[in-house]
Amino acid sequence: MQAAAALVDREAERLTELDSPIGDADHGSNLQRGFTAVAKALEAEPPVTPGAVLTTAGRQLISTVGGASGPLYGTLLRRTGKALGDAPGVTAEELRAALRGGVDAVAQLGGSAVGDKTMLDALDPAVEALATSFAAAAEAAEKGAVDTTPLQARKGRASYLGERSKGHQDPGATSSALLFAALAEVTA
């Protein structure tokens, strides 16, 4: 989570630029605030299990990130953390299964699916690619984010723009790809 916080901090301006034409122009600053709070919370009271790390991070994001991103990212991390439970260690396959549950919860909460030009367009292929490696998951998430560019948004604020949402990379998919980039970085 520390690596994710650092990556979000470095990319906050780009996330906000991506959000400007199709959203509220606050995605980067909102996530930056949220992940800074996550890093501080984890530093102040370090959880002892991977599941507890993710559950704590999810709670922090829900309480500090505005708009839909806080509840969506919070749900992803909390559901994943709860699935991991109190195990002191986690295998890649256990993480993949837990993340699948988290991604499914995000889809349910947002009422969205892959192809709707949302964070799911990066999350879903990343979880599938985790069966291969962490690096493959990061690559799949990045490709999924880039592939949102020609899509018309069917969910979220960008959906209000209709055809005008085409030609813009989805900021939520992009920030989701950052999480998998951080995961790949720390597992390399």
N, CA, C and O of each residue as an XYZ file, in Angstrom:
752
protein
N       0.828     -1.188      0.000
C       0.000      0.000      0.000
C       0.874      1.254      0.000
O       0.493      2.290     -0.545
N       2.047      1.144      0.617
C       2.965      2.291      0.602
C       3.416      2.588     -0.829
O       3.499      3.749     -1.228
N       3.702      1.551     -1.589
C       4.103      1.742     -2.992
C       2.952      2.319     -3.801
O       3.167      3.173     -4.662
N       1.735      1.866     -3.537
C       0.562      2.411     -4.241
C       0.383      3.882     -3.897
O       0.099      4.698     -4.774
N       0.549      4.220     -2.630
C       0.410      5.625     -2.213
C       1.447      6.497     -2.913
O       1.133      7.601     -3.357
N       2.676      6.006     -3.014
C       3.732      6.782     -3.680
C       3.433      6.945     -5.165
O       3.651      8.017     -5.728
N       2.941      5.898     -5.796
C       2.627      5.955     -7.226
C       1.438      6.887     -7.490
O       1.463      7.669     -8.440
N       0.415      6.805     -6.664
C      -0.730      7.711     -6.806
C      -0.269      9.152     -6.608
O      -0.710     10.048     -7.328
N       0.607      9.376     -5.647
C       1.119     10.727     -5.404
C       1.847     11.259     -6.642
O       1.657     12.410     -7.034
N       2.679     10.415     -7.249
C       3.427     10.832     -8.450
C       2.500     11.064     -9.646
O       2.773     11.932    -10.475
N       1.425     10.310     -9.744
C       0.549     10.361    -10.912
C      -0.727     11.178    -10.693
O      -1.584     11.215    -11.576
N      -0.869     11.822     -9.556
C      -2.111     12.537     -9.224
C      -2.470     13.592    -10.266
O      -3.634     13.710    -10.649
N      -1.508     14.337    -10.715
C      -1.787     15.384    -11.698
C      -2.298     14.777    -13.010
O      -3.239     15.297    -13.610
N      -1.685     13.688    -13.450
C      -2.119     13.025    -14.685
C      -3.536     12.473    -14.526
O      -4.343     12.567    -15.451
N      -3.842     11.900    -13.367
C      -5.192     11.380    -13.127
C      -6.225     12.503    -13.187
O      -7.317     12.327    -13.727
N      -5.870     13.645    -12.631
C      -6.776     14.790    -12.667
C      -6.938     15.304    -14.094
O      -8.038     15.685    -14.494
N      -5.853     15.318    -14.861
C      -5.943     15.736    -16.265
C      -6.851     14.797    -17.057
O      -7.623     15.247    -17.904
N      -6.760     13.501    -16.786
C      -7.632     12.543    -17.466
C      -9.090     12.752    -17.066
O      -9.996     12.544    -17.873
N      -9.308     13.156    -15.838
C     -10.660     13.352    -15.311
C     -11.287     14.663    -15.784
O     -12.511     14.793    -15.802
N     -10.466     15.622    -16.161
C     -10.986     16.956    -16.517
C     -12.030     16.955    -17.628
O     -13.090     17.554    -17.449
N     -11.782     16.313    -18.763
C     -12.776     16.406    -19.836
C     -14.024     15.543    -19.640
O     -15.044     15.788    -20.285
N     -13.961     14.534    -18.759
C     -15.104     13.624    -18.644
C     -15.618     13.450    -17.213
O     -16.515     12.643    -16.970
N     -15.061     14.193    -16.281
C     -15.465     14.043    -14.881
C     -15.439     15.370    -14.152
O     -15.705     16.422    -14.733
N     -15.111     15.305    -12.866
C     -15.089     16.494    -12.019
C     -13.705     17.126    -11.888
O     -13.552     18.107    -11.161
N     -12.714     16.599    -12.560
C     -11.341     17.092    -12.490
C     -10.778     17.017    -11.074
O     -10.030     17.893    -10.641
N     -11.153     15.943    -10.356
C     -10.666     15.794     -8.991
C     -10.200     14.373     -8.656
O      -9.882     14.089     -7.502
N     -10.156     13.502     -9.625
C      -9.820     12.102     -9.345
C      -8.421     11.985     -8.746
O      -8.234     11.285     -7.751
N      -7.459     12.647     -9.324
C      -6.089     12.574     -8.821
C      -5.953     13.141     -7.426
O      -5.336     12.520     -6.561
N      -6.520     14.313     -7.197
C      -6.401     14.929     -5.868
C      -7.160     14.128     -4.822
O      -6.703     14.009     -3.685
N      -8.308     13.580     -5.188
C      -9.056     12.752     -4.239
C      -8.281     11.498     -3.860
O      -8.172     11.165     -2.680
N      -7.743     10.803     -4.856
C      -6.981      9.588     -4.552
C      -5.688      9.905     -3.816
O      -5.267      9.150     -2.940
N      -5.070     10.999     -4.163
C      -3.849     11.402     -3.468
C      -4.141     11.610     -1.979
O      -3.398     11.124     -1.126
N      -5.206     12.320     -1.671
C      -5.605     12.528     -0.277
C      -5.890     11.188      0.405
O      -5.455     10.952      1.532
N      -6.626     10.315     -0.289
C      -6.983      9.027      0.286
C      -5.795      8.122      0.540
O      -5.680      7.533      1.615
N      -4.911      8.006     -0.437
C      -3.773      7.114     -0.258
C      -2.736      7.690      0.702
O      -1.999      6.931      1.332
N      -2.667      8.993      0.826
C      -1.824      9.591      1.863
C      -2.357      9.204      3.241
O      -1.584      8.878      4.142
N      -3.675      9.242      3.399
C      -4.300      8.833      4.663
C      -4.062      7.349      4.928
O      -3.833      6.953      6.071
N      -4.115      6.530      3.883
C      -3.850      5.095      4.030
C      -2.432      4.878      4.533
O      -2.217      4.127      5.484
N      -1.461      5.534      3.899
C      -0.061      5.372      4.296
C       0.150      5.784      5.750
O       0.859      5.106      6.494
N      -0.458      6.884      6.150
C      -0.322      7.346      7.540
C      -0.964      6.369      8.523
O      -0.396      6.080      9.576
N      -2.138      5.865      8.182
C      -2.834      4.921      9.067
C      -2.038      3.632      9.224
O      -1.936      3.092     10.326
N      -1.482      3.144      8.136
C      -0.715      1.904      8.199
C       0.597      2.100      8.951
O       1.091      1.181      9.604
N       1.149      3.290      8.855
C       2.381      3.592      9.574
C       2.116      3.749     11.072
O       2.910      3.302     11.900
N       1.000      4.384     11.411
C       0.665      4.625     12.813
C       0.344      3.331     13.559
O       0.767      3.146     14.700
N      -0.398      2.448     12.917
C      -0.766      1.163     13.525
C      -0.629      0.069     12.477
O      -1.613     -0.316     11.845
N       0.594     -0.436     12.290
C       0.807     -1.431     11.245
C       0.012     -2.716     11.495
O       0.203     -3.369     12.521
N      -0.871     -3.081     10.571
C      -1.593     -4.342     10.711
C      -0.625     -5.516     10.565
O       0.426     -5.394      9.936
N      -0.992     -6.646     11.151
C      -0.064     -7.778     11.167
C      -0.309     -8.793     10.061
O       0.508     -9.691      9.858
N      -1.418     -8.666      9.346
C      -1.688     -9.622      8.266
C      -1.999     -8.874      6.973
O      -2.436     -7.724      7.012
N      -1.776     -9.518      5.829
C      -2.132     -8.882      4.557
C      -3.614     -8.501      4.491
O      -3.960     -7.437      3.978
N      -4.478     -9.360      5.004
C      -5.904     -9.052      4.997
C      -6.219     -7.808      5.801
O      -7.036     -6.986      5.385
N      -5.577     -7.663      6.949
C      -5.802     -6.487      7.794
C      -5.279     -5.220      7.126
O      -5.870     -4.151      7.281
N      -4.179     -5.327      6.386
C      -3.649     -4.165      5.655
C      -4.696     -3.662      4.664
O      -4.983     -2.466      4.603
N      -5.255     -4.578      3.898
C      -6.222     -4.192      2.872
C      -7.527     -3.689      3.475
O      -8.124     -2.743      2.959
N      -7.969     -4.304      4.546
C      -9.197     -3.859      5.203
C      -9.017     -2.447      5.772
O      -9.895     -1.598      5.620
N      -7.891     -2.202      6.418
C      -7.600     -0.867      6.943
C      -7.527      0.153      5.814
O      -8.082      1.247      5.920
N      -6.844     -0.207      4.740
C      -6.726      0.706      3.593
C      -8.099      1.020      3.016
O      -8.395      2.173      2.702
N      -8.923      0.016      2.879
C     -10.268      0.225      2.350
C     -11.096      1.162      3.213
O     -11.796      2.034      2.699
N     -11.015      0.981      4.517
C     -11.747      1.875      5.433
C     -11.273      3.312      5.280
O     -12.087      4.236      5.250
N      -9.976      3.504      5.184
C      -9.422      4.853      5.042
C      -9.893      5.502      3.744
O     -10.245      6.682      3.730
N      -9.901      4.746      2.668
C     -10.321      5.301      1.387
C     -11.794      5.693      1.411
O     -12.172      6.732      0.869
N     -12.613      4.873      2.029
C     -14.035      5.210      2.126
C     -14.229      6.507      2.894
O     -15.082      7.320      2.539
N     -13.444      6.705      3.941
C     -13.648      7.881      4.787
C     -12.958      9.143      4.278
O     -13.273     10.238      4.743
N     -12.027      9.016      3.335
C     -11.283     10.214      2.914
C     -11.392     10.578      1.439
O     -11.053     11.700      1.064
N     -11.854      9.661      0.593
C     -11.923      9.948     -0.845
C     -13.357     10.302     -1.218
O     -14.289      9.548     -0.936
N     -13.518     11.436     -1.842
C     -14.843     11.877     -2.241
C     -15.338     11.196     -3.502
O     -14.606     10.450     -4.154
N     -16.568     11.460     -3.829
C     -17.183     10.924     -5.042
C     -17.369      9.427     -4.960
O     -17.445      8.851     -3.875
N     -17.442      8.807     -6.119
C     -17.656      7.359     -6.182
C     -16.376      6.577     -5.906
O     -16.438      5.413     -5.510
N     -15.233      7.192     -6.108
C     -13.965      6.461     -5.975
C     -13.737      5.910     -4.579
O     -13.254      4.787     -4.437
N     -14.071      6.664     -3.557
C     -13.863      6.196     -2.188
C     -14.614      4.902     -1.904
O     -14.003      3.917     -1.491
N     -15.926      4.884     -2.116
C     -16.661      3.642     -1.882
C     -16.227      2.492     -2.799
O     -16.197      1.339     -2.369
N     -15.895      2.794     -4.045
C     -15.500      1.729     -4.969
C     -14.150      1.127     -4.590
O     -14.024     -0.093     -4.486
N     -13.139      1.972     -4.383
C     -11.840      1.454     -3.975
C     -11.903      0.850     -2.580
O     -11.263     -0.166     -2.308
N     -12.671      1.472     -1.701
C     -12.833      0.925     -0.359
C     -13.445     -0.457     -0.387
O     -13.002     -1.352      0.332
N     -14.463     -0.637     -1.213
C     -15.102     -1.943     -1.356
C     -14.119     -2.963     -1.913
O     -14.040     -4.088     -1.418
N     -13.375     -2.578     -2.936
C     -12.387     -3.485     -3.522
C     -11.411     -3.983     -2.463
O     -11.187     -5.187     -2.335
N     -10.836     -3.062     -1.709
C      -9.799     -3.445     -0.753
C     -10.376     -4.141      0.477
O      -9.800     -5.117      0.959
N     -11.492     -3.659      0.983
C     -12.088     -4.296      2.163
C     -12.558     -5.710      1.843
O     -12.313     -6.630      2.623
N     -13.226     -5.896      0.714
C     -13.711     -7.227      0.358
C     -12.536     -8.179      0.130
O     -12.591     -9.342      0.529
N     -11.478     -7.686     -0.508
C     -10.287     -8.509     -0.715
C      -9.650     -8.867      0.622
O      -9.294    -10.021      0.860
N      -9.511     -7.868      1.491
C      -8.924     -8.110      2.810
C      -9.729     -9.094      3.638
O      -9.160     -9.965      4.297
N     -11.045     -8.964      3.609
C     -11.896     -9.892      4.362
C     -11.766    -11.312      3.822
O     -11.770    -12.272      4.592
N     -11.651    -11.449      2.508
C     -11.491    -12.783      1.914
C     -10.163    -13.412      2.332
O     -10.078    -14.630      2.493
N      -9.129    -12.594      2.509
C      -7.834    -13.115      2.938
C      -7.846    -13.505      4.410
O      -7.083    -14.369      4.842
N      -8.711    -12.864      5.166
C      -8.856    -13.208      6.580
C      -7.624    -12.896      7.400
O      -6.918    -11.919      7.149
N      -7.378    -13.743      8.387
C      -6.292    -13.511      9.343
C      -5.023    -14.295      9.033
O      -4.140    -14.418      9.882
N      -4.936    -14.825      7.816
C      -3.740    -15.596      7.447
C      -2.503    -14.704      7.505
O      -2.532    -13.569      7.027
N      -1.418    -15.211      8.087
C      -0.207    -14.400      8.194
C       0.516    -14.203      6.863
O       1.321    -13.282      6.724
N       0.238    -15.046      5.907
C       0.836    -14.945      4.579
C      -0.185    -15.318      3.530
O      -1.198    -15.950      3.832
N       0.080    -14.930      2.306
C      -0.876    -15.149      1.229
C      -0.131    -15.599     -0.025
O       0.893    -15.021     -0.390
N      -0.648    -16.623     -0.673
C      -0.071    -17.053     -1.946
C      -0.650    -16.179     -3.066
O      -1.651    -15.487     -2.878
N      -0.016    -16.228     -4.200
C      -0.510    -15.467     -5.351
C      -1.914    -15.935     -5.740
O      -2.756    -15.119     -6.114
N      -2.169    -17.237     -5.655
C      -3.492    -17.750     -6.010
C      -4.549    -17.313     -5.000
O      -5.678    -17.004     -5.378
N      -4.192    -17.286     -3.730
C      -5.132    -16.798     -2.706
C      -5.444    -15.321     -2.919
O      -6.589    -14.894     -2.776
N      -4.425    -14.552     -3.261
C      -4.636    -13.136     -3.538
C      -5.528    -12.964     -4.760
O      -6.425    -12.121     -4.767
N      -5.280    -13.757     -5.785
C      -6.095    -13.682     -7.006
C      -7.560    -13.985     -6.702
O      -8.450    -13.276     -7.173
N      -7.814    -15.022     -5.926
C      -9.195    -15.383     -5.577
C      -9.846    -14.291     -4.741
O     -11.015    -13.964     -4.946
N      -9.100    -13.731     -3.807
C      -9.638    -12.659     -2.962
C      -9.921    -11.408     -3.793
O     -10.950    -10.756     -3.619
N      -9.001    -11.085     -4.693
C      -9.218     -9.925     -5.570
C     -10.412    -10.140     -6.491
O     -11.143     -9.193     -6.779
N     -10.619    -11.350     -6.952
C     -11.788    -11.635     -7.795
C     -13.059    -11.280     -7.025
O     -13.973    -10.676     -7.586
N     -13.123    -11.648     -5.752
C     -14.268    -11.284     -4.926
C     -14.396     -9.779     -4.773
O     -15.504     -9.243     -4.798
N     -13.270     -9.091     -4.615
C     -13.291     -7.637     -4.503
C     -13.760     -6.971     -5.784
O     -14.551     -6.029     -5.742
N     -13.281     -7.451     -6.915
C     -13.684     -6.895     -8.216
C     -15.169     -7.156     -8.463
O     -15.882     -6.287     -8.965
N     -15.626     -8.340     -8.113
C     -17.052     -8.644     -8.274
C     -17.911     -7.724     -7.400
O     -18.994     -7.309     -7.811
N     -17.431     -7.410     -6.212
C     -18.163     -6.499     -5.321
C     -18.213     -5.085     -5.906
O     -19.231     -4.403     -5.788
N     -17.130     -4.648     -6.530
C     -17.107     -3.337     -7.189
C     -18.122     -3.312     -8.328
O     -18.856     -2.337     -8.488
N     -18.161     -4.378     -9.114
C     -19.119     -4.458    -10.228
C     -20.547     -4.371     -9.711
O     -21.387     -3.684    -10.291
N     -20.809     -5.065     -8.632
C     -22.154     -5.047     -8.059
C     -22.490     -3.665     -7.499
O     -23.574     -3.140     -7.753
N     -21.581     -3.085     -6.753
C     -21.818     -1.762     -6.161
C     -22.060     -0.712     -7.235
O     -22.976      0.102     -7.122
N     -21.236     -0.733     -8.279
C     -21.348      0.256     -9.343
C     -22.369     -0.093    -10.413
O     -22.679      0.735    -11.270
N     -22.895     -1.311    -10.371
C     -23.825     -1.739    -11.402
C     -23.196     -1.691    -12.786
O     -23.856     -1.354    -13.769
N     -21.914     -2.030    -12.852
C     -21.194     -1.914    -14.118
C     -20.538     -3.231    -14.508
O     -20.489     -4.188    -13.735
N     -20.038     -3.239    -15.729
C     -19.381     -4.422    -16.274
C     -18.202     -3.977    -17.125
O     -18.070     -2.800    -17.463
N     -17.350     -4.929    -17.465
C     -16.248     -4.643    -18.377
C     -16.842     -4.098    -19.669
O     -17.824     -4.633    -20.183
N     -16.249     -3.041    -20.186
C     -16.725     -2.397    -21.411
C     -17.551     -1.151    -21.144
O     -17.907     -0.433    -22.079
N     -17.862     -0.883    -19.877
C     -18.635      0.310    -19.519
C     -17.761      1.550    -19.342
O     -18.271      2.623    -19.018
N     -16.454      1.414    -19.550
C     -15.501      2.518    -19.398
C     -15.410      2.918    -17.927
O     -15.669      4.060    -17.547
N     -15.028      1.917    -17.109
C     -14.860      2.136    -15.678
C     -13.584      1.447    -15.208
O     -12.834      0.884    -16.005
N     -13.359      1.502    -13.928
C     -12.201      0.848    -13.336
C     -12.199     -0.661    -13.587
O     -11.144     -1.295    -13.562
N     -13.373     -1.233    -13.828
C     -13.444     -2.674    -14.098
C     -12.682     -3.056    -15.364
O     -12.211     -4.186    -15.490
N     -12.561     -2.121    -16.296
C     -11.846     -2.414    -17.542
C     -10.360     -2.657    -17.308
O      -9.697     -3.264    -18.149
N      -9.830     -2.195    -16.188
C      -8.447     -2.494    -15.811
C      -8.394     -3.612    -14.780
O      -7.524     -4.481    -14.849
N      -9.318     -3.594    -13.826
C      -9.284     -4.576    -12.743
C      -9.521     -6.004    -13.219
O      -8.799     -6.922    -12.831
N     -10.524     -6.187    -14.053
C     -10.883     -7.542    -14.460
C      -9.750     -8.254    -15.211
O      -9.397     -9.376    -14.848
N      -9.175     -7.636    -16.241
C      -8.082     -8.345    -16.924
C      -6.849     -8.520    -16.038
O      -6.098     -9.481    -16.206
N      -6.638     -7.609    -15.104
C      -5.494     -7.741    -14.204
C      -5.646     -8.962    -13.311
O      -4.696     -9.722    -13.123
N      -6.833     -9.150    -12.763
C      -7.064    -10.313    -11.901
C      -6.900    -11.604    -12.703
O      -6.330    -12.576    -12.206
N      -7.391    -11.618    -13.929
C      -7.217    -12.814    -14.767
C      -5.740    -13.083    -15.028
O      -5.297    -14.230    -14.984
N      -4.980    -12.030    -15.300
C      -3.562    -12.183    -15.623
C      -2.708    -12.533    -14.405
O      -1.568    -12.972    -14.554
N      -3.250    -12.342    -13.209
C      -2.509    -12.734    -12.004
C      -2.194    -14.223    -12.008
O      -1.257    -14.658    -11.339
N      -2.968    -15.012    -12.755
C      -2.688    -16.442    -12.864
C      -1.315    -16.670    -13.487
O      -0.701    -17.716    -13.275
N      -0.836    -15.700    -14.248
C       0.476    -15.800    -14.891
C       1.570    -15.206    -14.011
O       2.531    -15.890    -13.659
N       1.422    -13.921    -13.656
C       2.421    -13.257    -12.805
C       1.917    -11.879    -12.402
O       0.942    -11.368    -12.952
N       2.598    -11.299    -11.438
C       2.260     -9.940    -11.022
C       2.563     -8.942    -12.138
O       1.820     -7.983    -12.344
N       3.660     -9.180    -12.853
C       4.003     -8.297    -13.971
C       2.952     -8.385    -15.070
O       2.580     -7.367    -15.654
N       2.473     -9.585    -15.355
C       1.425     -9.748    -16.378
C       0.149     -9.047    -15.949
O      -0.554     -8.474    -16.781
N      -0.159     -9.087    -14.660
C      -1.349     -8.402    -14.153
C      -1.222     -6.892    -14.337
O      -2.184     -6.230    -14.727
N      -0.038     -6.346    -14.058
C       0.180     -4.911    -14.239
C       0.051     -4.529    -15.712
O      -0.548     -3.505    -16.040
N       0.606     -5.344    -16.588
C       0.505     -5.074    -18.032
C      -0.948     -5.144    -18.506
O      -1.388     -4.309    -19.296
N      -1.684     -6.137    -18.023
C      -3.089     -6.284    -18.421
C      -3.926     -5.111    -17.921
O      -4.816     -4.635    -18.625
N      -3.641     -4.646    -16.709
C      -4.373     -3.494    -16.162
C      -4.089     -2.237    -16.974
O      -5.001     -1.467    -17.275
N      -2.831     -2.031    -17.326
C      -2.468     -0.848    -18.123
C      -3.122     -0.902    -19.495
O      -3.645      0.104    -19.975
N      -3.096     -2.066    -20.126
C      -3.742     -2.216    -21.434
C      -5.244     -1.978    -21.307
O      -5.842     -1.312    -22.151
N      -5.847     -2.517    -20.260
C      -7.278     -2.312    -20.044
C      -7.622     -0.846    -19.887
O      -8.642     -0.384    -20.399
N      -6.772     -0.110    -19.176
C      -6.999      1.329    -18.994
C      -6.893      2.069    -20.326
O      -7.759      2.877    -20.662
N      -5.842      1.795    -21.073
C      -5.643      2.453    -22.370
C      -6.789      2.101    -23.323
O      -7.233      2.940    -24.107
N      -7.252      0.875    -23.249
C      -8.323      0.423    -24.138
C      -9.683      1.064    -23.844
O     -10.633      0.866    -24.601
N      -9.785      1.827    -22.756
C     -11.039      2.542    -22.486
C     -11.168      3.785    -23.358
O     -12.262      4.333    -23.488
N     -10.086      4.233    -23.949
C     -10.088      5.489    -24.705
C     -11.175      5.555    -25.781
O     -11.890      6.556    -25.825
N     -11.342      4.570    -26.635
C     -12.370      4.695    -27.676
C     -13.797      4.377    -27.203
O     -14.757      4.578    -27.946
N     -13.930      3.885    -25.979
C     -15.251      3.471    -25.502
C     -16.147      4.660    -25.153
O     -15.667      5.738    -24.802
N     -17.428      4.444    -25.255
C     -18.401      5.411    -24.749
C     -18.753      4.980    -23.330
O     -19.085      3.819    -23.090
N     -18.679      5.917    -22.396
C     -18.968      5.606    -21.000
C     -20.447      5.268    -20.826
O     -21.331      5.955    -21.339
N     -20.684      4.185    -20.082
C     -22.060      3.789    -19.795
C     -22.402      3.905    -18.320
O     -23.551      3.710    -17.925
N     -21.396      4.225    -17.500
C     -21.597      4.385    -16.059
C     -20.778      5.575    -15.578
O     -19.820      5.991    -16.230
N     -21.159      6.106    -14.452
C     -20.411      7.204    -13.855
C     -20.702      8.537    -14.513
O     -21.504      8.636    -15.442
N     -20.034      9.553    -14.013
C     -20.237     10.912    -14.507
C     -19.968     11.041    -15.996
O     -20.652     11.792    -16.690
N     -18.972     10.309    -16.491
C     -18.640     10.387    -17.917
C     -19.792      9.930    -18.799
O     -19.892     10.349    -19.952
N     -20.669      9.071    -18.269
C     -21.792      8.580    -19.079
C     -22.756      9.702    -19.460
O     -23.485      9.587    -20.445
N     -22.760     10.781    -18.685
C     -23.631     11.923    -19.003
C     -23.219     12.603    -20.303
O     -24.014     13.318    -20.913
N     -21.980     12.380    -20.724
C     -21.466     13.023    -21.935
C     -21.822     12.261    -23.209
O     -21.671     12.787    -24.312
N     -22.289     11.035    -23.059
C     -22.640     10.244    -24.228
C     -21.453     10.061    -25.160
O     -20.371      9.657    -24.732
N     -21.664     10.360    -26.436
C     -20.621     10.196    -27.467
C     -19.358     11.001    -27.154
O     -18.259     10.605    -27.543
N     -19.508     12.117    -26.461
C     -18.348     12.965    -26.152
C     -17.383     12.316    -25.170
O     -16.268     12.805    -24.986
N     -17.797     11.213    -24.533
C     -16.882     10.514    -23.631
C     -15.856      9.682    -24.406
O     -14.844      9.262    -23.844
N     -16.114      9.447    -25.689
C     -15.162      8.712    -26.518
C     -13.907      9.554    -26.736
O     -13.966     10.780    -26.827
N     -12.774      8.865    -26.816
C     -11.513      9.557    -27.080
C     -10.780      9.988    -25.819
O      -9.757     10.669    -25.896
N     -11.297      9.596    -24.658
C     -10.663      9.955    -23.382
C     -10.447      8.691    -22.562
O     -11.364      7.891    -22.378
N      -9.222      8.522    -22.073
C      -8.912      7.371    -21.233
C      -9.605      7.542    -19.883
O      -9.593      8.627    -19.303
N     -10.203      6.467    -19.394
C     -10.921      6.532    -18.127
C      -9.953      6.695    -16.951
O      -9.027      5.898    -16.799
N     -10.162      7.721    -16.121
C      -9.250      7.938    -14.993
C      -9.336      6.833    -13.938
O      -8.323      6.500    -13.324
N     -10.516      6.259    -13.716
C     -10.647      5.182    -12.742
C      -9.917      3.929    -13.174
O      -9.280      3.265    -12.355
N     -10.002      3.600    -14.448
C      -9.250      2.455    -14.964
C      -7.750      2.731    -14.859
O      -6.961      1.830    -14.574
N      -7.372      3.975    -15.089
C      -5.957      4.342    -15.014
C      -5.437      4.235    -13.587
O      -4.344      3.712    -13.368
N      -6.201      4.721    -12.617
C      -5.750      4.607    -11.226
C      -5.758      3.151    -10.768
O      -4.927      2.761     -9.948
N      -6.677      2.350    -11.280
C      -6.675      0.921    -10.958
C      -5.401      0.263    -11.475
O      -4.818     -0.590    -10.806
N      -4.979      0.659    -12.652
C      -3.734      0.124    -13.208
C      -2.541      0.498    -12.340
O      -1.581     -0.266    -12.238
N      -2.595      1.666    -11.717
C      -1.505      2.072    -10.828
C      -1.373      1.117     -9.640
O      -0.261      0.824     -9.201
N      -2.500      0.632     -9.120
C      -2.444     -0.300     -7.996
C      -1.732     -1.592     -8.383
O      -0.953     -2.140     -7.604
N      -2.006     -2.069     -9.590
C      -1.346     -3.292    -10.040
C       0.115     -3.026    -10.402
O       0.953     -3.917    -10.261
N       0.430     -1.830    -10.860
C       1.828     -1.471    -11.112
C       2.606     -1.476     -9.797
O       3.741     -1.951     -9.739
N       1.992     -0.950     -8.754
C       2.647     -0.954     -7.432
C       2.841     -2.372     -6.920
O       3.886     -2.696     -6.357
N       1.832     -3.221     -7.114
C       1.935     -4.623     -6.692
C       3.078     -5.320     -7.434
O       3.860     -6.052     -6.828
N       3.169     -5.095     -8.725
C       4.242     -5.701     -9.509
C       5.610     -5.187     -9.063
O       6.591     -5.928     -9.026
N       5.645     -3.900     -8.726
C       6.912     -3.290     -8.283
C       7.422     -3.930     -7.000
O       8.610     -4.230     -6.886
N       6.538     -4.142     -6.041
C       6.996     -4.662     -4.741
C       7.201     -6.180     -4.751
O       7.824     -6.723     -3.839
N       6.688     -6.863     -5.765
C       6.870     -8.305     -5.834
C       7.970     -8.712     -6.809
O       8.267     -9.899     -6.950
N       8.576     -7.734     -7.484
C       9.619     -8.035     -8.476
C      10.887     -8.532     -7.811
O      11.866     -8.832     -8.494
